Amino acid sequence: MPRRVHDFRGLTQPRRLQLLHAIQRVPGRRIGELASECGIPLNTVRDHLRVLEDEGLIRSETLAVGTRGRPPVVFHPVRESASNPAATARVEGASERGRMLRAVTQQDSGPLDPDAARQLDVLYEHLDDAGLEPVVDERALSFDLAPCRYHDMIDEDRALVCGVHARLVEDVLRHTEGPLSVERLEPFVTAHQCRLLLTLEPPAPR
């Protein structure tokens, strides 16, 4: 599988997680709305959003409202990798590294077709970059994960932290077209391990 190449700085601060969660929950939010909801100063929100966008986790959109003054900017999750250059680069880079590593090691992807194997490669690198130390079982379509680094937030708001990661996994799988989708994310199956289970969608009827 691909090796880790870049950390997601965007996922290293709880406030960025709050902002990303707010954008995932209600896409198309303006900076002022996000600052008010999350209780974060406006200039700090701008800085955090810039990091999230630079890492391909969100995208900005300038609205044409037909009035004077600076047009408003709203923020969306990156659902399609083509909507954000950083997301596109991550998908292309992970796909190529996975292809090369499989060729060098002559690693067999088992019953998976090339599209599913590529999805696994891209998802593996995403999870590795997020610091979750993934261990993949390609035949079982499962990932064992180390709990994320926000242990101080987990007890306070586990739904927020786990929800952000689950939605990101769904988005990453959509970034790379293929038959895999999320079945479920099981937080803390042990004190030191979470588990992500994928499912193979049946081919669409012709």
C-alpha positions as a Python dict, from the first residue, in 0.01 Angstrom:
ca = {
    (1, 'M'): (0, 0, 0),
    (2, 'P'): (113, 362, -38),
    (3, 'R'): (334, 516, 225),
    (4, 'R'): (252, 832, 415),
    (5, 'V'): (378, 1146, 243),
    (6, 'H'): (193, 1445, 393),
    (7, 'D'): (13, 1522, 715),
    (8, 'F'): (-326, 1688, 709),
    (9, 'R'): (-251, 2004, 906),
    (10, 'G'): (-617, 2085, 867),
    (11, 'L'): (-706, 1801, 1103),
    (12, 'T'): (-457, 1887, 1375),
    (13, 'Q'): (-664, 2146, 1561),
    (14, 'P'): (-1003, 2095, 1726),
    (15, 'R'): (-1129, 2433, 1598),
    (16, 'R'): (-1068, 2326, 1240),
    (17, 'L'): (-1260, 2008, 1310),
    (18, 'Q'): (-1548, 2220, 1437),
    (19, 'L'): (-1545, 2432, 1123),
    (20, 'L'): (-1518, 2132, 892),
    (21, 'H'): (-1806, 1964, 1075),
    (22, 'A'): (-2021, 2276, 1040),
    (23, 'I'): (-1951, 2294, 665),
    (24, 'Q'): (-2017, 1922, 619),
    (25, 'R'): (-2347, 1953, 806),
    (26, 'V'): (-2472, 2261, 619),
    (27, 'P'): (-2277, 2332, 298),
    (28, 'G'): (-2267, 2685, 160),
    (29, 'R'): (-2190, 2864, 486),
    (30, 'R'): (-2044, 3214, 500),
    (31, 'I'): (-1750, 3307, 720),
    (32, 'G'): (-1962, 3513, 957),
    (33, 'E'): (-2208, 3230, 1005),
    (34, 'L'): (-1928, 2986, 1079),
    (35, 'A'): (-1762, 3222, 1325),
    (36, 'S'): (-2090, 3276, 1509),
    (37, 'E'): (-2186, 2908, 1523),
    (38, 'C'): (-1843, 2785, 1633),
    (39, 'G'): (-1765, 3077, 1865),
    (40, 'I'): (-1436, 3153, 1690),
    (41, 'P'): (-1306, 3503, 1605),
    (42, 'L'): (-1359, 3600, 1242),
    (43, 'N'): (-991, 3640, 1152),
    (44, 'T'): (-911, 3305, 1311),
    (45, 'V'): (-1188, 3143, 1106),
    (46, 'R'): (-1036, 3290, 789),
    (47, 'D'): (-697, 3139, 875),
    (48, 'H'): (-845, 2797, 952),
    (49, 'L'): (-1055, 2793, 636),
    (50, 'R'): (-750, 2878, 428),
    (51, 'V'): (-569, 2572, 568),
    (52, 'L'): (-870, 2346, 511),
    (53, 'E'): (-901, 2464, 152),
    (54, 'D'): (-527, 2437, 81),
    (55, 'E'): (-544, 2073, 189),
    (56, 'G'): (-839, 1984, -30),
    (57, 'L'): (-1088, 1938, 253),
    (58, 'I'): (-1321, 2226, 157),
    (59, 'R'): (-1375, 2453, -142),
    (60, 'S'): (-1481, 2817, -161),
    (61, 'E'): (-1735, 2964, -399),
    (62, 'T'): (-1795, 3332, -474),
    (63, 'L'): (-2164, 3411, -513),
    (64, 'A'): (-2287, 3647, -783),
    (65, 'V'): (-2560, 3838, -599),
    (66, 'G'): (-2590, 4137, -833),
    (67, 'T'): (-2541, 4401, -564),
    (68, 'R'): (-2266, 4651, -492),
    (69, 'G'): (-1973, 4564, -277),
    (70, 'R'): (-1758, 4257, -243),
    (71, 'P'): (-1952, 3941, -337),
    (72, 'P'): (-1996, 3692, -54),
    (73, 'V'): (-1788, 3376, -36),
    (74, 'V'): (-1937, 3048, 86),
    (75, 'F'): (-1772, 2718, 171),
    (76, 'H'): (-1857, 2361, 75),
    (77, 'P'): (-1709, 2018, 147),
    (78, 'V'): (-1509, 1876, -142),
    (79, 'R'): (-1744, 1612, -280),
    (80, 'E'): (-1577, 1591, -621),
    (81, 'S'): (-1198, 1595, -629),
    (82, 'A'): (-1202, 1806, -948),
    (83, 'S'): (-1351, 2096, -749),
    (84, 'N'): (-1026, 2149, -556),
    (85, 'P'): (-672, 2128, -703),
    (86, 'A'): (-524, 1993, -379),
    (87, 'A'): (-782, 1713, -366),
    (88, 'T'): (-713, 1629, -730),
    (89, 'A'): (-339, 1611, -663),
    (90, 'R'): (-388, 1387, -360),
    (91, 'V'): (-605, 1142, -554),
    (92, 'E'): (-372, 1130, -852),
    (93, 'G'): (-62, 1096, -636),
    (94, 'A'): (-207, 821, -416),
    (95, 'S'): (-337, 631, -719),
    (96, 'E'): (4, 640, -887),
    (97, 'R'): (195, 544, -572),
    (98, 'G'): (-44, 255, -512),
    (99, 'R'): (-9, 134, -871),
    (100, 'M'): (371, 150, -856),
    (101, 'L'): (390, -23, -520),
    (102, 'R'): (163, -305, -633),
    (103, 'A'): (374, -349, -946),
    (104, 'V'): (704, -353, -755),
    (105, 'T'): (584, -590, -482),
    (106, 'Q'): (367, -792, -721),
    (107, 'Q'): (96, -753, -461),
    (108, 'D'): (-229, -922, -559),
    (109, 'S'): (-544, -721, -493),
    (110, 'G'): (-735, -1050, -473),
    (111, 'P'): (-1092, -1042, -600),
    (112, 'L'): (-1098, -661, -625),
    (113, 'D'): (-1119, -498, -964),
    (114, 'P'): (-872, -219, -1050),
    (115, 'D'): (-1120, 58, -959),
    (116, 'A'): (-1179, -87, -611),
    (117, 'A'): (-805, -141, -557),
    (118, 'R'): (-741, 221, -653),
    (119, 'Q'): (-1008, 339, -407),
    (120, 'L'): (-836, 142, -133),
    (121, 'D'): (-499, 293, -220),
    (122, 'V'): (-635, 649, -209),
    (123, 'L'): (-828, 586, 113),
    (124, 'Y'): (-526, 423, 277),
    (125, 'E'): (-312, 725, 208),
    (126, 'H'): (-584, 961, 335),
    (127, 'L'): (-612, 767, 662),
    (128, 'D'): (-234, 748, 696),
    (129, 'D'): (-198, 1123, 635),
    (130, 'A'): (-463, 1183, 903),
    (131, 'G'): (-243, 997, 1153),
    (132, 'L'): (-480, 702, 1198),
    (133, 'E'): (-214, 432, 1132),
    (134, 'P'): (-436, 219, 906),
    (135, 'V'): (-397, -157, 876),
    (136, 'V'): (-597, -279, 578),
    (137, 'D'): (-746, -621, 509),
    (138, 'E'): (-825, -603, 139),
    (139, 'R'): (-1024, -925, 133),
    (140, 'A'): (-1240, -827, 431),
    (141, 'L'): (-1261, -465, 308),
    (142, 'S'): (-1174, -340, 655),
    (143, 'F'): (-929, -97, 812),
    (144, 'D'): (-811, -117, 1171),
    (145, 'L'): (-730, 236, 1286),
    (146, 'A'): (-558, 398, 1578),
    (147, 'P'): (-794, 642, 1752),
    (148, 'C'): (-744, 997, 1631),
    (149, 'R'): (-527, 1236, 1827),
    (150, 'Y'): (-817, 1421, 1990),
    (151, 'H'): (-847, 1210, 2303),
    (152, 'D'): (-929, 1523, 2504),
    (153, 'M'): (-1226, 1590, 2273),
    (154, 'I'): (-1350, 1234, 2239),
    (155, 'D'): (-1534, 1209, 2570),
    (156, 'E'): (-1673, 1559, 2528),
    (157, 'D'): (-1801, 1526, 2171),
    (158, 'R'): (-1727, 1190, 2017),
    (159, 'A'): (-2005, 1233, 1761),
    (160, 'L'): (-1838, 1544, 1617),
    (161, 'V'): (-1492, 1389, 1583),
    (162, 'C'): (-1605, 1052, 1451),
    (163, 'G'): (-1866, 1213, 1226),
    (164, 'V'): (-1606, 1434, 1056),
    (165, 'H'): (-1381, 1136, 984),
    (166, 'A'): (-1670, 920, 860),
    (167, 'R'): (-1786, 1190, 620),
    (168, 'L'): (-1431, 1246, 494),
    (169, 'V'): (-1399, 873, 422),
    (170, 'E'): (-1722, 884, 221),
    (171, 'D'): (-1593, 1183, 26),
    (172, 'V'): (-1254, 1022, -42),
    (173, 'L'): (-1421, 712, -183),
    (174, 'R'): (-1632, 934, -409),
    (175, 'H'): (-1320, 1121, -524),
    (176, 'T'): (-1203, 798, -687),
    (177, 'E'): (-1476, 637, -893),
    (178, 'G'): (-1529, 276, -796),
    (179, 'P'): (-1761, 23, -634),
    (180, 'L'): (-1659, 68, -268),
    (181, 'S'): (-1864, 260, -13),
    (182, 'V'): (-1872, 292, 364),
    (183, 'E'): (-2063, 24, 552),
    (184, 'R'): (-1993, 159, 899),
    (185, 'L'): (-1730, 313, 1125),
    (186, 'E'): (-1694, 144, 1463),
    (187, 'P'): (-1523, 375, 1713),
    (188, 'F'): (-1322, 217, 1993),
    (189, 'V'): (-1379, -151, 1928),
    (190, 'T'): (-1096, -176, 2181),
    (191, 'A'): (-941, 91, 2401),
    (192, 'H'): (-679, 156, 2135),
    (193, 'Q'): (-847, 69, 1807),
    (194, 'C'): (-1130, 180, 1580),
    (195, 'R'): (-1252, -9, 1274),
    (196, 'L'): (-1377, 102, 935),
    (197, 'L'): (-1579, -144, 727),
    (198, 'L'): (-1642, -98, 356),
    (199, 'T'): (-1888, -268, 127),
    (200, 'L'): (-1874, -360, -240),
    (201, 'E'): (-2169, -222, -431),
    (202, 'P'): (-2317, -454, -695),
    (203, 'P'): (-2262, -341, -1053),
    (204, 'A'): (-2538, -130, -1200),
    (205, 'P'): (-2770, -322, -1432),
    (206, 'R'): (-2712, -261, -1802),
}
